[in-house]
């Protein structure tokens, strides 16, 4: 399990989408995220799990 913490910019690069898209998903609670100070943060393992759920695959 990877407990690396990512920023909006890092998640956007990882998912190959605009930073605004990640901000909206986080604000709408559609992607696993939490705030530190006023900034969104993401646990890499939670993002990877979320991706699997979006694609309908299970972890192997």
N, CA, C and O atoms as a CHARMM CRD file, in Angstrom:
* protein
*
  240
    1    1 UNK  N      0.85500  -1.19000   0.00000 PROA 1      0.00000
    2    1 UNK  CA     0.00000   0.00000   0.00000 PROA 1      0.00000
    3    1 UNK  C      0.88900   1.23800   0.00000 PROA 1      0.00000
    4    1 UNK  O      1.84600   1.33000   0.76900 PROA 1      0.00000
    5    2 UNK  N      0.56700   2.16700  -0.85400 PROA 2      0.00000
    6    2 UNK  CA     1.34900   3.39300  -0.96000 PROA 2      0.00000
    7    2 UNK  C      0.59000   4.52700  -0.28600 PROA 2      0.00000
    8    2 UNK  O     -0.49300   4.90200  -0.73600 PROA 2      0.00000
    9    3 UNK  N      1.14800   5.07600   0.79000 PROA 3      0.00000
   10    3 UNK  CA     0.48400   6.14600   1.52800 PROA 3      0.00000
   11    3 UNK  C      0.97700   7.52900   1.12800 PROA 3      0.00000
   12    3 UNK  O      0.84000   8.48300   1.89300 PROA 3      0.00000
   13    4 UNK  N      1.54700   7.64200  -0.06000 PROA 4      0.00000
   14    4 UNK  CA     2.02600   8.92900  -0.54800 PROA 4      0.00000
   15    4 UNK  C      0.86600   9.91200  -0.63800 PROA 4      0.00000
   16    4 UNK  O     -0.23200   9.54800  -1.06000 PROA 4      0.00000
   17    5 UNK  N      1.11100  11.16000  -0.24200 PROA 5      0.00000
   18    5 UNK  CA     0.09700  12.20600  -0.30300 PROA 5      0.00000
   19    5 UNK  C      0.38800  13.08100  -1.52200 PROA 5      0.00000
   20    5 UNK  O      1.52000  13.51700  -1.73200 PROA 5      0.00000
   21    6 UNK  N     -0.65000  13.32900  -2.31700 PROA 6      0.00000
   22    6 UNK  CA    -0.51100  14.09200  -3.56000 PROA 6      0.00000
   23    6 UNK  C     -1.27100  15.41300  -3.49200 PROA 6      0.00000
   24    6 UNK  O     -2.23200  15.55400  -2.73500 PROA 6      0.00000
   25    7 UNK  N     -0.83000  16.36600  -4.28600 PROA 7      0.00000
   26    7 UNK  CA    -1.51600  17.65300  -4.42600 PROA 7      0.00000
   27    7 UNK  C     -2.47900  17.58200  -5.61400 PROA 7      0.00000
   28    7 UNK  O     -2.48500  16.61300  -6.37300 PROA 7      0.00000
   29    8 UNK  N     -3.28800  18.62800  -5.75200 PROA 8      0.00000
   30    8 UNK  CA    -4.19600  18.70400  -6.91400 PROA 8      0.00000
   31    8 UNK  C     -3.39400  18.60800  -8.21100 PROA 8      0.00000
   32    8 UNK  O     -3.78100  17.88000  -9.12600 PROA 8      0.00000
   33    9 UNK  N     -2.29200  19.33000  -8.29500 PROA 9      0.00000
   34    9 UNK  CA    -1.47900  19.31700  -9.50900 PROA 9      0.00000
   35    9 UNK  C     -0.97000  17.91300  -9.81500 PROA 9      0.00000
   36    9 UNK  O     -1.01100  17.48000 -10.96700 PROA 9      0.00000
   37   10 UNK  N     -0.49400  17.20200  -8.81000 PROA 10     0.00000
   38   10 UNK  CA     0.02200  15.85500  -9.01800 PROA 10     0.00000
   39   10 UNK  C     -1.07200  14.88800  -9.45000 PROA 10     0.00000
   40   10 UNK  O     -0.84700  14.04800 -10.32200 PROA 10     0.00000
   41   11 UNK  N     -2.25900  14.99700  -8.84600 PROA 11     0.00000
   42   11 UNK  CA    -3.37200  14.12700  -9.23000 PROA 11     0.00000
   43   11 UNK  C     -3.81500  14.44100 -10.65800 PROA 11     0.00000
   44   11 UNK  O     -4.10700  13.53000 -11.43300 PROA 11     0.00000
   45   12 UNK  N     -3.86500  15.71300 -11.00300 PROA 12     0.00000
   46   12 UNK  CA    -4.24500  16.11400 -12.36100 PROA 12     0.00000
   47   12 UNK  C     -3.25400  15.53600 -13.38300 PROA 12     0.00000
   48   12 UNK  O     -3.65700  15.02500 -14.42700 PROA 12     0.00000
   49   13 UNK  N     -1.97600  15.62200 -13.07400 PROA 13     0.00000
   50   13 UNK  CA    -0.96900  15.05200 -13.97800 PROA 13     0.00000
   51   13 UNK  C     -1.11200  13.53900 -14.06300 PROA 13     0.00000
   52   13 UNK  O     -1.01800  12.96300 -15.14700 PROA 13     0.00000
   53   14 UNK  N     -1.33800  12.89700 -12.92700 PROA 14     0.00000
   54   14 UNK  CA    -1.48600  11.43900 -12.86800 PROA 14     0.00000
   55   14 UNK  C     -2.68000  10.97400 -13.70100 PROA 14     0.00000
   56   14 UNK  O     -2.59500   9.97900 -14.42000 PROA 14     0.00000
   57   15 UNK  N     -3.80200  11.71100 -13.59500 PROA 15     0.00000
   58   15 UNK  CA    -5.01700  11.33900 -14.32400 PROA 15     0.00000
   59   15 UNK  C     -5.11100  11.97000 -15.70900 PROA 15     0.00000
   60   15 UNK  O     -6.03100  11.68800 -16.47700 PROA 15     0.00000
   61   16 UNK  N     -4.13900  12.83100 -16.01200 PROA 16     0.00000
   62   16 UNK  CA    -4.08700  13.51700 -17.32000 PROA 16     0.00000
   63   16 UNK  C     -5.34100  14.34700 -17.58700 PROA 16     0.00000
   64   16 UNK  O     -5.94800  14.26900 -18.65500 PROA 16     0.00000
   65   17 UNK  N     -5.71100  15.14700 -16.57700 PROA 17     0.00000
   66   17 UNK  CA    -6.84200  16.06800 -16.70100 PROA 17     0.00000
   67   17 UNK  C     -6.42000  17.43100 -16.16500 PROA 17     0.00000
   68   17 UNK  O     -5.34400  17.58000 -15.58500 PROA 17     0.00000
   69   18 UNK  N     -7.27500  18.40800 -16.36600 PROA 18     0.00000
   70   18 UNK  CA    -7.01800  19.76000 -15.88700 PROA 18     0.00000
   71   18 UNK  C     -7.13300  19.82300 -14.36400 PROA 18     0.00000
   72   18 UNK  O     -7.93200  19.10000 -13.76900 PROA 18     0.00000
   73   19 UNK  N     -6.34400  20.67700 -13.74200 PROA 19     0.00000
   74   19 UNK  CA    -6.40300  20.85000 -12.28400 PROA 19     0.00000
   75   19 UNK  C     -7.80300  21.25800 -11.82600 PROA 19     0.00000
   76   19 UNK  O     -8.25300  20.83900 -10.76000 PROA 19     0.00000
   77   20 UNK  N     -8.49300  22.07300 -12.62600 PROA 20     0.00000
   78   20 UNK  CA    -9.85300  22.49400 -12.26800 PROA 20     0.00000
   79   20 UNK  C    -10.80600  21.30600 -12.16700 PROA 20     0.00000
   80   20 UNK  O    -11.72400  21.30900 -11.34700 PROA 20     0.00000
   81   21 UNK  N    -10.58600  20.29900 -12.99600 PROA 21     0.00000
   82   21 UNK  CA   -11.41400  19.09100 -12.95400 PROA 21     0.00000
   83   21 UNK  C    -11.24000  18.38300 -11.61300 PROA 21     0.00000
   84   21 UNK  O    -12.22200  17.95200 -11.00900 PROA 21     0.00000
   85   22 UNK  N    -10.00700  18.26200 -11.14900 PROA 22     0.00000
   86   22 UNK  CA    -9.73300  17.60200  -9.86900 PROA 22     0.00000
   87   22 UNK  C    -10.32200  18.42200  -8.72800 PROA 22     0.00000
   88   22 UNK  O    -10.91300  17.86600  -7.80300 PROA 22     0.00000
   89   23 UNK  N    -10.16500  19.73000  -8.78900 PROA 23     0.00000
   90   23 UNK  CA   -10.73200  20.59600  -7.74500 PROA 23     0.00000
   91   23 UNK  C    -12.24500  20.40400  -7.66600 PROA 23     0.00000
   92   23 UNK  O    -12.79600  20.29800  -6.57000 PROA 23     0.00000
   93   24 UNK  N    -12.92300  20.35700  -8.81400 PROA 24     0.00000
   94   24 UNK  CA   -14.37900  20.18400  -8.83900 PROA 24     0.00000
   95   24 UNK  C    -14.77100  18.81500  -8.29000 PROA 24     0.00000
   96   24 UNK  O    -15.70800  18.71100  -7.49800 PROA 24     0.00000
   97   25 UNK  N    -14.06200  17.76400  -8.70300 PROA 25     0.00000
   98   25 UNK  CA   -14.35700  16.42200  -8.19700 PROA 25     0.00000
   99   25 UNK  C    -14.18700  16.35700  -6.68100 PROA 25     0.00000
  100   25 UNK  O    -15.00000  15.74600  -5.98800 PROA 25     0.00000
  101   26 UNK  N    -13.13500  16.98200  -6.17100 PROA 26     0.00000
  102   26 UNK  CA   -12.89500  16.98400  -4.72200 PROA 26     0.00000
  103   26 UNK  C    -13.97900  17.77800  -4.00300 PROA 26     0.00000
  104   26 UNK  O    -14.50300  17.32800  -2.98400 PROA 26     0.00000
  105   27 UNK  N    -14.31500  18.94000  -4.51700 PROA 27     0.00000
  106   27 UNK  CA   -15.34500  19.78800  -3.90400 PROA 27     0.00000
  107   27 UNK  C    -16.70400  19.09500  -3.88100 PROA 27     0.00000
  108   27 UNK  O    -17.47600  19.25100  -2.93500 PROA 27     0.00000
  109   28 UNK  N    -16.98600  18.33300  -4.92500 PROA 28     0.00000
  110   28 UNK  CA   -18.25900  17.61000  -5.03000 PROA 28     0.00000
  111   28 UNK  C    -18.20900  16.23700  -4.35100 PROA 28     0.00000
  112   28 UNK  O    -19.16200  15.46200  -4.43700 PROA 28     0.00000
  113   29 UNK  N    -17.09700  15.94500  -3.67900 PROA 29     0.00000
  114   29 UNK  CA   -16.89100  14.66600  -2.98000 PROA 29     0.00000
  115   29 UNK  C    -17.03900  13.46000  -3.90300 PROA 29     0.00000
  116   29 UNK  O    -17.56100  12.42000  -3.50100 PROA 29     0.00000
  117   30 UNK  N    -16.57900  13.60800  -5.13700 PROA 30     0.00000
  118   30 UNK  CA   -16.65800  12.51500  -6.10500 PROA 30     0.00000
  119   30 UNK  C    -15.32700  11.78500  -6.24200 PROA 30     0.00000
  120   30 UNK  O    -15.23800  10.77100  -6.93500 PROA 30     0.00000
  121   31 UNK  N    -14.30000  12.29900  -5.58500 PROA 31     0.00000
  122   31 UNK  CA   -12.98300  11.67000  -5.57200 PROA 31     0.00000
  123   31 UNK  C    -12.49200  11.73500  -4.12800 PROA 31     0.00000
  124   31 UNK  O    -12.72600  12.74000  -3.45700 PROA 31     0.00000
  125   32 UNK  N    -11.82100  10.70000  -3.63000 PROA 32     0.00000
  126   32 UNK  CA   -11.37400  10.72100  -2.23500 PROA 32     0.00000
  127   32 UNK  C    -10.31400  11.79500  -2.00000 PROA 32     0.00000
  128   32 UNK  O     -9.25400  11.78700  -2.62700 PROA 32     0.00000
  129   33 UNK  N    -10.61500  12.71100  -1.09300 PROA 33     0.00000
  130   33 UNK  CA    -9.71300  13.83500  -0.83100 PROA 33     0.00000
  131   33 UNK  C     -9.94900  14.36700   0.57300 PROA 33     0.00000
  132   33 UNK  O    -10.96800  14.07800   1.20000 PROA 33     0.00000
  133   34 UNK  N     -8.99700  15.14200   1.05000 PROA 34     0.00000
  134   34 UNK  CA    -9.14900  15.81100   2.33800 PROA 34     0.00000
  135   34 UNK  C     -8.39900  17.12600   2.27300 PROA 34     0.00000
  136   34 UNK  O     -7.53100  17.32100   1.42300 PROA 34     0.00000
  137   35 UNK  N     -8.74100  18.02100   3.17700 PROA 35     0.00000
  138   35 UNK  CA    -8.10300  19.33400   3.18400 PROA 35     0.00000
  139   35 UNK  C     -7.08600  19.43700   4.31000 PROA 35     0.00000
  140   35 UNK  O     -7.30700  18.94600   5.41700 PROA 35     0.00000
  141   36 UNK  N     -5.97600  20.08200   4.00800 PROA 36     0.00000
  142   36 UNK  CA    -4.95800  20.42800   4.98800 PROA 36     0.00000
  143   36 UNK  C     -4.75500  21.93300   4.84700 PROA 36     0.00000
  144   36 UNK  O     -4.30700  22.41900   3.80900 PROA 36     0.00000
  145   37 UNK  N     -5.09500  22.66300   5.91300 PROA 37     0.00000
  146   37 UNK  CA    -5.03500  24.11100   5.76600 PROA 37     0.00000
  147   37 UNK  C     -6.15100  24.52800   4.83500 PROA 37     0.00000
  148   37 UNK  O     -7.27800  24.34000   5.29300 PROA 37     0.00000
  149   38 UNK  N     -6.08400  24.99300   3.76800 PROA 38     0.00000
  150   38 UNK  CA    -7.16400  25.22600   2.81500 PROA 38     0.00000
  151   38 UNK  C     -6.90700  24.50000   1.52800 PROA 38     0.00000
  152   38 UNK  O     -7.58300  24.73900   0.52700 PROA 38     0.00000
  153   39 UNK  N     -5.91500  23.59400   1.54100 PROA 39     0.00000
  154   39 UNK  CA    -5.49900  22.92900   0.30700 PROA 39     0.00000
  155   39 UNK  C     -5.93300  21.47200   0.27500 PROA 39     0.00000
  156   39 UNK  O     -5.84700  20.75300   1.27100 PROA 39     0.00000
  157   40 UNK  N     -6.39900  21.06000  -0.88900 PROA 40     0.00000
  158   40 UNK  CA    -6.80100  19.67100  -1.07600 PROA 40     0.00000
  159   40 UNK  C     -5.57500  18.77400  -1.13600 PROA 40     0.00000
  160   40 UNK  O     -4.54600  19.14000  -1.70400 PROA 40     0.00000
  161   41 UNK  N     -5.70200  17.58500  -0.53700 PROA 41     0.00000
  162   41 UNK  CA    -4.67300  16.55800  -0.59400 PROA 41     0.00000
  163   41 UNK  C     -5.34700  15.22600  -0.88600 PROA 41     0.00000
  164   41 UNK  O     -6.52900  15.03700  -0.59900 PROA 41     0.00000
  165   42 UNK  N     -4.57300  14.30200  -1.46300 PROA 42     0.00000
  166   42 UNK  CA    -5.09700  13.02400  -1.91400 PROA 42     0.00000
  167   42 UNK  C     -4.11800  11.91900  -1.54600 PROA 42     0.00000
  168   42 UNK  O     -2.91000  12.06300  -1.73000 PROA 42     0.00000
  169   43 UNK  N     -4.63900  10.82400  -1.03000 PROA 43     0.00000
  170   43 UNK  CA    -3.79300   9.67400  -0.72600 PROA 43     0.00000
  171   43 UNK  C     -3.70900   8.83000  -1.99900 PROA 43     0.00000
  172   43 UNK  O     -4.73200   8.43100  -2.55600 PROA 43     0.00000
  173   44 UNK  N     -2.48200   8.56400  -2.45200 PROA 44     0.00000
  174   44 UNK  CA    -2.30500   7.83800  -3.72200 PROA 44     0.00000
  175   44 UNK  C     -3.06400   6.51200  -3.72700 PROA 44     0.00000
  176   44 UNK  O     -3.70100   6.17700  -4.72500 PROA 44     0.00000
  177   45 UNK  N     -3.01100   5.76600  -2.64900 PROA 45     0.00000
  178   45 UNK  CA    -3.69400   4.46100  -2.62500 PROA 45     0.00000
  179   45 UNK  C     -5.21100   4.63200  -2.77400 PROA 45     0.00000
  180   45 UNK  O     -5.86200   3.80200  -3.40800 PROA 45     0.00000
  181   46 UNK  N     -5.77400   5.69100  -2.20200 PROA 46     0.00000
  182   46 UNK  CA    -7.21300   5.94400  -2.33000 PROA 46     0.00000
  183   46 UNK  C     -7.56400   6.32300  -3.76700 PROA 46     0.00000
  184   46 UNK  O     -8.61500   5.93200  -4.27300 PROA 46     0.00000
  185   47 UNK  N     -6.68700   7.08300  -4.42300 PROA 47     0.00000
  186   47 UNK  CA    -6.91500   7.45900  -5.82700 PROA 47     0.00000
  187   47 UNK  C     -6.86200   6.21300  -6.71200 PROA 47     0.00000
  188   47 UNK  O     -7.69100   6.04700  -7.60700 PROA 47     0.00000
  189   48 UNK  N     -5.89500   5.34700  -6.46400 PROA 48     0.00000
  190   48 UNK  CA    -5.78500   4.12000  -7.25800 PROA 48     0.00000
  191   48 UNK  C     -7.00800   3.22100  -7.06400 PROA 48     0.00000
  192   48 UNK  O     -7.48900   2.60300  -8.01400 PROA 48     0.00000
  193   49 UNK  N     -7.50200   3.15500  -5.84000 PROA 49     0.00000
  194   49 UNK  CA    -8.71600   2.38600  -5.55400 PROA 49     0.00000
  195   49 UNK  C     -9.91900   3.00900  -6.27200 PROA 49     0.00000
  196   49 UNK  O    -10.74700   2.29400  -6.83700 PROA 49     0.00000
  197   50 UNK  N    -10.01000   4.32800  -6.24700 PROA 50     0.00000
  198   50 UNK  CA   -11.08800   5.05400  -6.91600 PROA 50     0.00000
  199   50 UNK  C    -11.05500   4.77500  -8.42400 PROA 50     0.00000
  200   50 UNK  O    -12.10000   4.57900  -9.04300 PROA 50     0.00000
  201   51 UNK  N     -9.86600   4.76000  -9.00300 PROA 51     0.00000
  202   51 UNK  CA    -9.72600   4.47700 -10.44300 PROA 51     0.00000
  203   51 UNK  C    -10.27500   3.08400 -10.74100 PROA 51     0.00000
  204   51 UNK  O    -11.01400   2.89700 -11.70800 PROA 51     0.00000
  205   52 UNK  N     -9.91500   2.11200  -9.91300 PROA 52     0.00000
  206   52 UNK  CA   -10.41600   0.75000 -10.11300 PROA 52     0.00000
  207   52 UNK  C    -11.92900   0.70000 -10.05100 PROA 52     0.00000
  208   52 UNK  O    -12.55900  -0.00600 -10.83800 PROA 52     0.00000
  209   53 UNK  N    -12.52500   1.44600  -9.12000 PROA 53     0.00000
  210   53 UNK  CA   -13.98300   1.48300  -9.00900 PROA 53     0.00000
  211   53 UNK  C    -14.59800   2.11400 -10.25400 PROA 53     0.00000
  212   53 UNK  O    -15.64500   1.66600 -10.72100 PROA 53     0.00000
  213   54 UNK  N    -13.95600   3.15000 -10.79400 PROA 54     0.00000
  214   54 UNK  CA   -14.48000   3.83900 -11.97500 PROA 54     0.00000
  215   54 UNK  C    -14.42700   2.94000 -13.21300 PROA 54     0.00000
  216   54 UNK  O    -15.28100   3.03100 -14.09500 PROA 54     0.00000
  217   55 UNK  N    -13.42200   2.07900 -13.26400 PROA 55     0.00000
  218   55 UNK  CA   -13.27300   1.21500 -14.43500 PROA 55     0.00000
  219   55 UNK  C    -13.96100  -0.12600 -14.25200 PROA 55     0.00000
  220   55 UNK  O    -13.99900  -0.94200 -15.17300 PROA 55     0.00000
  221   56 UNK  N    -14.51500  -0.35700 -13.03800 PROA 56     0.00000
  222   56 UNK  CA   -15.22600  -1.60100 -12.78100 PROA 56     0.00000
  223   56 UNK  C    -14.32000  -2.78600 -12.53700 PROA 56     0.00000
  224   56 UNK  O    -14.76600  -3.93400 -12.55800 PROA 56     0.00000
  225   57 UNK  N    -13.03400  -2.50800 -12.30200 PROA 57     0.00000
  226   57 UNK  CA   -12.08400  -3.59000 -12.04000 PROA 57     0.00000
  227   57 UNK  C    -11.87200  -3.73900 -10.54200 PROA 57     0.00000
  228   57 UNK  O    -12.10800  -2.81000  -9.77000 PROA 57     0.00000
  229   58 UNK  N    -11.42800  -4.91200 -10.15000 PROA 58     0.00000
  230   58 UNK  CA   -11.10100  -5.14500  -8.74600 PROA 58     0.00000
  231   58 UNK  C     -9.58800  -5.20000  -8.61100 PROA 58     0.00000
  232   58 UNK  O     -8.87900  -5.51200  -9.56800 PROA 58     0.00000
  233   59 UNK  N     -9.09900  -4.89300  -7.41100 PROA 59     0.00000
  234   59 UNK  CA    -7.65900  -4.91700  -7.15500 PROA 59     0.00000
  235   59 UNK  C     -7.14800  -6.34400  -7.28200 PROA 59     0.00000
  236   59 UNK  O     -7.82500  -7.29200  -6.88500 PROA 59     0.00000
  237   60 UNK  N     -5.95000  -6.49200  -7.83700 PROA 60     0.00000
  238   60 UNK  CA    -5.37100  -7.83600  -7.97000 PROA 60     0.00000
  239   60 UNK  C     -4.20500  -7.99900  -7.03800 PROA 60     0.00000
  240   60 UNK  O     -3.58600  -9.06300  -7.00400 PROA 60     0.00000
